[in-house]
Amino acid sequence: MTRIHCFLIAVTVLSKSVFSQDVLPVPSQQQLKWHQTEFNLFLHFGPNTFTDKEWGEGDEPEDIFNPTRLDCRQWCRIAKAAGAKGIIITAKHHDGFCLWPSKYSKHTVRESKWRNGKGDVLKELSKACKEYGLNFGVYISPWDRNHPDYGTEKYNTIFMNMMKELFTQYGPIHELWWDGANGEGPNGKKQIYDWKAFVSTVRSLSPQTVIFSDVGPDIRWIGNEKGFAGTTNWNYLNTEGFTPGIGAPPTDTLNTGNKHGAYWIPGECDVSIRPGWFYHAHEDDKVKTPEQLFDIYLKSVGRGSVLLLNVPPDRRGLIHKNDSAAIMAFKKLRQQLLPSAGIIENSSVNDFAFRFQKPEAFNLDDKTQTIEISDFEDNYISADFKKPIEVNCIVLKENLGKGQRIEEFYIQILDTANRSYFIKGATIGHKRILTFPKIKTQLIILRITKSKGNPMLLPFDFYLIDDKLVEKE
C-alpha cells in the first residue's frame, strides 16, 4: 500500500485541497529541488593531491598535477551507485590552480604535463555527470595564492570572468560553492571581495544555479565540518551586516538558522570521508565506516539538511577502493534500514488505522499528499495497530513549498504494558529522522504543540533499525 492510500483511508471525507496562505519566506523552485537531492559528493582534487597538503601555497609547479589514470566516469559510476544525486568538484582551490584551461590564469591544467597540456577536468566531469544523470556542481575559491592581481580591484573582474568561463563552457551548473577564505596573495595583499557583483554575475549567467556560502544567498554553511545540523534547524537566516568568511554569523547561528529569518537559506552539511579533504595515502586506513556515515546521515539529512560528503580522488585520478567500499556499504545500510516502504506501507488496511482527534480540523490535498492541521494545539494524529509492532525510528516531513512551520512537537508511544514514552522535537523541515531505543507498541500519537500557522505534514512512516545504529549524541 502506498503512503497516499494510508492517508486517504482516514481522511478522504475531509479533502478540501484549499490551503491557508504560505508562511513567508518560501523556497524558490531551485531551492526545493536542492532539498530533494539530500545527498551529494564533494571531490577535493588538485595540486594538494600530489603535495600532501590541505592548503597549497600557490607556488607549486604546474607539472606536479599529473593524474595519469584520471577517469571521471569512474567517479560518476560510484556516485550514482552510492545514491548521490550530484558531484561538486574543487575547480579552483586557494592555491589558484584551475582544473580547466582558464585564459585568465597561467596556473592551470594547460601549463601542466598532464595530457600534454590538453586536458580539462571540468569538461570530462561535466560530460560524465550528464551521462550518469548527476547534477554537476563547482567549488571555486575567490582566494588565489598564485594570481599576481590578487589584492587589487582588477582581480574581482578576473574572478567574475573565470565564473563566466565555468557557466558558458561547462554548464548547466546545479550548485556553485564559494569558500569565504581570504588570505594573502603572492603580493602579500588581501582581496576585498565584491560579493554583490559575484552574485549578480551568476544570476545573469545561470538563474537556476543555487549559490552556497556562509550566508547564501541560496544555501548556507552549517557551521561545522563534521556533517551535523542542529536538532533545531530553521531554513531561515538573517544576513544583513554579514558576509562570507570572517564576516559570517556565529557558527551556532549557522547550525540552527534563525527562527524569524528574513530569507530562505537552508544549511548544507559538508564533511570528509577521511580526516583530510584532499587525498593522502597515509589516510587510506582512516576512511569512515558505513556505520559512522549512517550516523552522520541521521544528523544531517535526518535534521532537514543536505549531506555533502567529500570523497577525494587519489593521485591516479580515481576514487580509492577503500572510499568506494565505504560509501557502497553506506548505501546498503540506508536501503536496509530506511527503505522507501516502512512499517505503515508494508501493512495492510486491516493492520492499522490513522485516527484524528478532530477530523473536521484536517484538510488533505490529494495531489501533494499534504495534510493541513487546523486547531492543531488541541488536535493530534494517532496510528493504531491491531497487532503489536516494534519501532525505534520515525520519519516526519513538512511541505516546504508552503514554508517551514513546525516549531515544536512530540510523539507519544504506548508500549504493550500501557506505559508512555515521549520523544520531543523542534523543527522538522524537509525530513526529520527520529531514532530511540526499541519499543513494542500498538499506539503512536503525534501532536504538534507550536507552529507558524497551520502545520503542513507530508506522509510519514515508522521503521525498525539496528539498535546499535540509533542516533548517538
Buried (B, 14 or more C-beta within 10 A) or exposed (E): BEBBEBBBEBBEEBBEEEBEEEBEBBBBEBBBBBBEBBBBBBBBBBBBBBBBBBBBBBEBEBEBBBBEEBBBBBBBBBBBEBBBBBBBBBBBBBBBBBBBBBEBBBBBBBBBBBEEBEBBBBBBBBBBBEEBEBBBBBBBBBBBBBBBBBBBEEBBBBBBEBBBBBBEBBBEBBBBBBBBBBBBBBEEEEBEBBBEEBBEBBEEBBEEBBBBBBBBBBBBBBBBEEBBBBBBBBBBBBBEEBBBBEBBBEEEBBBBBBEEBEBBBBBBBBBBBBEBBBBBEEBBEEBBEBBBBBBBBBBBBBBBBBBBBBBBBBBBBBBBEBBBEBBBBBBEBBEEBBEEEBBBBEBEEEBBBBBBBEEEBBBBBEEBBBBBBBEBEEBBBBBEBEEEBEBBBBBBBBBBBBBBBBBBBBBBBBBEEEEEBEBEBBBBBBBBBBBBEBBEBBBBBBBBBEBBBBBBBBBBBBBBBEEEBBBEE
